[in-house]
Amino acid sequence: MPFFSTHLAPPSSPHVVAATEDFAVIAKPAHLLIHPTRPDGQFTLLEWLRKHYPDREVSLVNRLDRETTGLVLAALNPAAASALGQMTMRREIHKEYLALVKGCPEMAEAIIDMPIGRMGLDETNPVHVRQCVRDDGAPAQTEYRVLSSSGGYSLLRVKTMTGRLHQIRVHLASIGTPVVGDKIYGPDPTLYLKFIAEGWTPELEQVLSLNHHALHAYSMSFSWQGETLRWSYPLPDDLADFIIARMSSAESLLLG
């Protein structure tokens, strides 16, 4: 399947890509929280799953940031939750991401091996959740490969070897190629605070171009009951359209 198809446009609400008695693979849109973070009534993917599977004991196996789109795995019974959780710890559930970044990495493919930790609030960082590369951080490794580069942008295929908070975004920003649309690790972290306070504005659109960061959990694979399973899901329309409009070299990749 190509990364984007005019015949299969991801919806603006969650979508069941595949389901068995044990688990469901869900496509998550941008701006949807995975699970509740505060008692403010915001709708979450976990709530959607519980409504969609009212007679099942649903639990999330992996998580995505609010603005990240793509595939999420949910267990539908306790035994599957335990098994899939152990597989996650053993790194047996394989995920690949597509990231559109500003600029082009110096190396066409590489492993970014830099520890990540919380940056901490100070005069240079107004966002409490912001992470950074730091010597005393937790070990973190991210593998990337440049698929296409033109027009001042690059499309990368990315894999993570560890699961740190904001890992892909932190690592790509650390090598000078921040994810397009990233309000925290992009051109100015105060844009994140402006977005929280005011919503999406013409000023933010001028600076960030996209109202969510351009990171998409494209594929997922693992072995289950002796069978190797793999799913992929195309880029959301707005991201695919942005790439096609600005990266002529990527069009053949996206449309297949």
Secondary structure in CASP SS format (residue, H / E / C, confidence):
PFRMAT SS
TARGET T0000
AUTHOR 0000-0000-0000
METHOD secondary structure of the structure
MODEL  1
M C 1.00
P C 1.00
F C 1.00
F C 1.00
S C 1.00
T C 1.00
H C 1.00
L C 1.00
A C 1.00
P C 1.00
P C 1.00
S C 1.00
S C 1.00
P C 1.00
H E 1.00
V E 1.00
V E 1.00
A E 1.00
A E 1.00
T C 1.00
E C 1.00
D C 1.00
F E 1.00
A E 1.00
V E 1.00
I E 1.00
A E 1.00
K E 1.00
P C 1.00
A C 1.00
H C 1.00
L C 1.00
L E 1.00
I C 1.00
H C 1.00
P C 1.00
T C 1.00
R C 1.00
P C 1.00
D C 1.00
G C 1.00
Q C 1.00
F C 1.00
T E 1.00
L H 1.00
L H 1.00
E H 1.00
W H 1.00
L H 1.00
R H 1.00
K H 1.00
H H 1.00
Y C 1.00
P C 1.00
D C 1.00
R C 1.00
E C 1.00
V C 1.00
S E 1.00
L E 1.00
V C 1.00
N C 1.00
R C 1.00
L C 1.00
D C 1.00
R C 1.00
E C 1.00
T C 1.00
T E 1.00
G E 1.00
L E 1.00
V E 1.00
L E 1.00
A E 1.00
A E 1.00
L C 1.00
N C 1.00
P H 1.00
A H 1.00
A H 1.00
A H 1.00
S H 1.00
A H 1.00
L H 1.00
G H 1.00
Q H 1.00
M H 1.00
T H 1.00
M H 1.00
R C 1.00
R C 1.00
E C 1.00
I C 1.00
H E 1.00
K E 1.00
E E 1.00
Y E 1.00
L E 1.00
A E 1.00
L E 1.00
V E 1.00
K E 1.00
G C 1.00
C C 1.00
P C 1.00
E C 1.00
M C 1.00
A C 1.00
E E 1.00
A E 1.00
I E 1.00
I E 1.00
D E 1.00
M C 1.00
P C 1.00
I E 1.00
G E 1.00
R E 1.00
M C 1.00
G C 1.00
L C 1.00
D E 1.00
E C 1.00
T C 1.00
N E 1.00
P C 1.00
V C 1.00
H C 1.00
V C 1.00
R C 1.00
Q E 1.00
C E 1.00
V E 1.00
R C 1.00
D C 1.00
D C 1.00
G C 1.00
A E 1.00
P C 1.00
A C 1.00
Q E 1.00
T E 1.00
E E 1.00
Y E 1.00
R E 1.00
V E 1.00
L E 1.00
S E 1.00
S E 1.00
S E 1.00
G C 1.00
G C 1.00
Y E 1.00
S E 1.00
L E 1.00
L E 1.00
R E 1.00
V E 1.00
K E 1.00
T E 1.00
M C 1.00
T C 1.00
G C 1.00
R C 1.00
L C 1.00
H C 1.00
Q H 1.00
I H 1.00
R H 1.00
V H 1.00
H H 1.00
L H 1.00
A H 1.00
S H 1.00
I C 1.00
G C 1.00
T C 1.00
P C 1.00
V E 1.00
V C 1.00
G C 1.00
D C 1.00
K C 1.00
I C 1.00
Y C 1.00
G C 1.00
P C 1.00
D C 1.00
P C 1.00
T H 1.00
L H 1.00
Y H 1.00
L H 1.00
K H 1.00
F H 1.00
I H 1.00
A H 1.00
E H 1.00
G C 1.00
W C 1.00
T C 1.00
P H 1.00
E H 1.00
L H 1.00
E H 1.00
Q H 1.00
V H 1.00
L H 1.00
S C 1.00
L C 1.00
N C 1.00
H C 1.00
H C 1.00
A C 1.00
L E 1.00
H E 1.00
A E 1.00
Y E 1.00
S E 1.00
M E 1.00
S E 1.00
F E 1.00
S E 1.00
W E 1.00
Q C 1.00
G C 1.00
E E 1.00
T E 1.00
L E 1.00
R E 1.00
W E 1.00
S E 1.00
Y C 1.00
P C 1.00
L C 1.00
P C 1.00
D H 1.00
D H 1.00
L H 1.00
A H 1.00
D H 1.00
F H 1.00
I H 1.00
I H 1.00
A H 1.00
R H 1.00
M C 1.00
S H 1.00
S H 1.00
A H 1.00
E H 1.00
S H 1.00
L H 1.00
L H 1.00
L H 1.00
G C 1.00
END
